[in-house]
Amino acid sequence: MSEPLPKSVLFCCDHNSIRSPMAEGILKQHVGTSIFVQSAGVKNDKDIDGFAIAVCKEIGVELSKHKVRSFEDLEMWGEALDSYDLIVALSPAAQRMALDLTENYSLTVEYWPTLDPVGIGETREDKMEAYRQVRDQIVNNIARRFRKNSS
């Protein structure tokens, strides 16, 4: 029996430039508008990663317009973390921050250990393959966690 689907999900990682934007885009593709989906990073000090854009484009997920944001940005913009039903952390630092920031909230924080592909591979194709592995891991985790009830 699968868990009930949340109404809102926040994915988070270190910089909101690779893993969490991938997860945000892939889940939006998977569920459409039935779940509100957002992503954030512990920091927002990088732009969206070009390899992440490329490997997501291969599966029809558009990331080129993604604007990186941090937990602090969300708070400044009035987007309270307790408005989410589920926060999915994709890195240890993001998990720690999510747990610290939500310790007094009634919401679920899940940790999906997800490889950081930065620095893996010598050639462009090697790097693309590392990013594809991360993308596919996220696709599989989303398919498993957000399984649509077939009745």
N, C-alpha and C positions, 0 to 999 in steps of 0.2 A: 504494500500500500504506500503510495507516494504522499509526501507532505503537501498540505494545501499551498497553492501558489500565493505568494505575497502580492500586495497591491503596489508596493514600491520597493525598489532595490537600488542600493548604492554600491558600486564596485570601487575598490580603492587599491592603490599600489604606491610605489615610492614617489614617482614624478608625474603621474597621469599622462604619460607620453607613449606608453606601449601597451602594457597588460590591461589596465583598467579601461582605456578607451576601446581596445579590442573587445573586451567582455561587454561593455555597454552597447557597442554596435551590433555584436553578434546576438545578444539577448533581444535587442529591439527587432532585429530581423526575425528572430524565432517567435516572438509573442506579439509583434505589432504594437498596438497602443493599449493592450489589455493590462499591461504593467507599466508604471512610471519607472524609467530607468535613467540613472545618472552615474557619473564617475568622478573621482577626485583622487588627489595624491597627497602624500605627507607634505610634499613641496610642489611648487608649480614653476620650477626653475628651468624647464626645458620646453621645447616645442614638440608637437606631435612628431613621432619618429617616422621617417620616410619608408623604412622597411615595414613597419606596422601598417602603414597606408597601403603599400604594395601587396602584401600577403592577404590583407582583408579584401582588397579589390578583387582578388582572384575568386573569392566566394560571394561577391556581390554586396559587400559591406563597405560603405563609403565613410572614410575617416578624415579626408583631407580638410574638412571644415571644422574639425574638432578644436575647441579652445581648451587648453589645459587649465586646471583649477585645483586648488588645494582645499583641505578641510577648512582652513582659515578663510578662504574666499567664500565658501558656501555660507559660513557663519556671517561674514560681512554682508552678504547679499540677502540675509534673512532666511536662508534655507536651513532650518533646524534639523539636526541629525535624528531627533526623535520623530520626525515626520516619515521616516523610512521604517518599513516592516523588517527589512533584512539588509544587513551590510555584509558584503563578501570581500574579505581581504585577500589579496593575491601575493602579498609579501609579508615577511615577519614584521617589518617596521610599520606597515599599514595596519596589521592586526593589533599591534601594541597600541597604536594611536586610537584606532576605532574602539578598542576595549576601554582605554582611559577616558575617551570623550563621551562614552555612552554608559558608564558604570551605573548611573542612576536612572537609566531609561529602560523601558520594557520593550526591548527589541532583540532580535537575534543577530549575533555576529558569527559568521562562519569563516573559516580559514581554508582556502584552497591553495596549497603550496604550488606555486607556478614559477617555472624557470624564468630568469631574466636573461634574454638572449643577447644583450649588449656584450660585445667583445668576443662572441663565439664565431669562429670561421675566419679564414684568410681571404677567400675570394667572395665576390658578390653572391654567387650561387650558394656557397657554403653559408653565408649569412642569411640569405633568403630561406634556406632549409631550416636553420635554427628558429627563425621567426615563424615558419610554417608549423614547426613542432609545437611552439607555444600556442599559436592560433588553434591548432587541432586539439590540444589539451583543453583549452577553454571551450571549444565547441562541444567536446565530449562531456565536460563537467556541466555545461548548461543543459545539454540534452538530458542528462541524468537527473539534475536537480529540478529542472522546469519542465518535466515530462507532462505533456498535455493529457488530461484525463479523457480516455476514450470510452464514452458511454453510449 
